[in-house]
Amino acid sequence: MTTAIVGVGNIGSAVARHLVAGGESVVLTAKDESRVQALAKELGPLARAASVEDAISGADAVLLAVWLDTMRELIPAYANLLTGKVVIDPSNPIGFDASGQMMRTLPEGESSGSVVVALLPAGTHYVKAFGTLGADALAASANRDPLAVLFYATDDEAAEKTIERLIRAAGFEPWKAGGVATAGRIEAPGGDLHQYGFNGEVVDIDRARSATAGSGT
Ligand SMILES: NC(=O)c1ccc[n+]([C@@H]2O[C@H](COP(=O)([O-])OP(=O)(O)OC[C@H]3O[C@@H](n4cnc5c(N)ncnc54)[C@H](OP(=O)(O)O)[C@@H]3O)[C@@H](O)[C@H]2O)c1
């Protein structure tokens, strides 16, 4: 199995490092080729650099580690290549105002996940994941004892199987928050199952289980 990682910024590079450390093959892509090539070289034989087109074409799963606004351009441009793939969406509806203050970019109650699902072509296997921790915490929390939880949300069986494998390979405990309708719970700002919803705490499976008890997971 190969996972394409589109975007090698804070989230994409952290996930790439964890997946390779866990034995997964990754193909990396972004706009800045030199950054992609440097990361691929650093990660060794399980990683390679490619164009966005080649990365998506050759992958089974595609992590879109880019901002929501970039997805609005990328997904329509590569829609035919995404069909049939597991598409992993870490996006949060977060932006920054002129003074650098963090702000919500979508109306209250509208999840970034629902926007991404609406952009995707039929036949993709969508899962929201890898966005429930801040990038520094994600980079620093793999293979802890007890394992740190990464929540995910999906309605799709193939996507669920794939994300469970990838989260475990990355050195975390997967925990399903629910279907896509629950995506807002694992997004920030506002999601109770996002790291910010736990006041910055990186939770383990006991905390995750009690936080989702009674919500049908
Ligand atoms: N940062 C966090 O703490 C955090 C936490 C949870 C979730 N998230 C979510 O994760 C996503 C990524 O965040 P980030 O902080 O990792 O962003 P980032 O550091 O700004 O990285 C964005 C990446 O997207 C790439 N990119 C931009 N336009 C592209 C295009 N047209 N084609 C291919 N690649 C393109 C950039 O490549 P170039 O550098 O080559 O332009 C860069 O590698 C966002 O949706 C965010 O909401 C972030």
The ligand as a Gaussian input file, in Angstrom:
#p B3LYP/6-31G(d) Opt

LIG

0 1
 N       -0.934000      23.287000      11.598000
 C       -1.700000      22.664000      12.488000
 O       -1.448000      22.709000      13.721000
 C       -2.876000      21.850000      12.024000
 C       -3.521000      20.997000      12.945000
 C       -4.573000      20.205000      12.514000
 C       -5.019000      20.283000      11.206000
 N       -4.392000      21.130000      10.342000
 C       -4.883000      21.176000       8.960000
 O       -3.941000      20.531000       8.121000
 C       -3.897000      21.167000       6.838000
 C       -2.464000      21.571000       6.551000
 O       -2.016000      22.476000       7.545000
 P       -0.458000      22.805000       7.712000
 O       -0.321000      23.583000       8.969000
 O        0.324000      21.561000       7.526000
 O       -0.233000      23.783000       6.465000
 P        1.169000      24.313000       5.888000
 O        2.259000      24.060000       6.853000
 O        0.904000      25.703000       5.411000
 O        1.403000      23.357000       4.619000
 C        0.566000      23.427000       3.510000
 C        1.166000      22.587000       2.418000
 O        0.275000      22.660000       1.305000
 C        1.077000      22.715000       0.132000
 N        0.329000      23.265000      -0.989000
 C       -0.240000      24.489000      -1.097000
 N       -0.824000      24.631000      -2.312000
 C       -0.610000      23.454000      -2.965000
 C       -0.955000      22.982000      -4.244000
 N       -1.672000      23.714000      -5.102000
 N       -0.561000      21.734000      -4.588000
 C        0.148000      20.975000      -3.735000
 N        0.503000      21.365000      -2.495000
 C        0.132000      22.600000      -2.118000
 C        2.203000      23.621000       0.535000
 O        3.232000      23.427000      -0.389000
 P        4.292000      24.571000      -0.758000
 O        5.027000      24.887000       0.510000
 O        5.089000      23.926000      -1.807000
 O        3.452000      25.753000      -1.233000
 C        2.529000      23.075000       1.918000
 O        3.407000      21.971000       1.823000
 C       -4.875000      22.357000       6.916000
 O       -6.097000      21.975000       6.334000
 C       -5.061000      22.595000       8.411000
 O       -6.344000      23.102000       8.742000
 C       -3.318000      21.896000      10.715000

